[in-house]
Amino acid sequence: MSIDFIKQMYTWGCDIKGYVVAGSITADQYKEITGMDYTA
């Protein structure tokens, strides 16, 4: 899965926490995209 796709999903208002759970992005990448810490 492309990180650019996940970023686009976030800009559309989608919750992207599932991508961390699935291993598509790391918790650090989640923070980079959202500006918030990932919490399970």
C-alpha positions in Angstrom: 0.0 0.0 0.0 1.3 3.4 -1.0 1.9 6.0 1.8 0.7 8.6 -0.6 -2.6 6.7 -0.9 -2.9 6.6 2.9 -2.1 10.3 3.1 -4.9 11.0 0.6 -7.3 8.9 2.5 -6.6 11.0 5.6 -7.1 14.3 3.7 -10.5 12.9 2.7 -11.4 12.5 6.4 -10.9 8.8 6.7 -9.6 7.2 9.9 -6.2 5.7 9.1 -5.6 3.8 12.3 -6.4 0.6 10.6 -3.4 1.0 8.3 -1.2 0.9 11.4 -2.9 -2.2 12.7 -2.5 -3.9 9.3 1.2 -2.9 9.2 0.9 -0.7 6.1 2.3 2.3 8.1 4.2 2.6 11.4 3.1 4.5 14.4 5.8 7.1 13.5 4.3 7.5 10.0 0.9 7.9 11.5 2.2 10.7 13.6 3.9 12.3 10.6 0.6 12.2 8.6 -1.8 13.2 11.4 0.3 15.1 13.8 -1.1 12.9 16.6 0.4 10.0 18.5 -1.0 6.6 17.6 -3.0 4.9 20.3 -4.5 1.5 19.9 
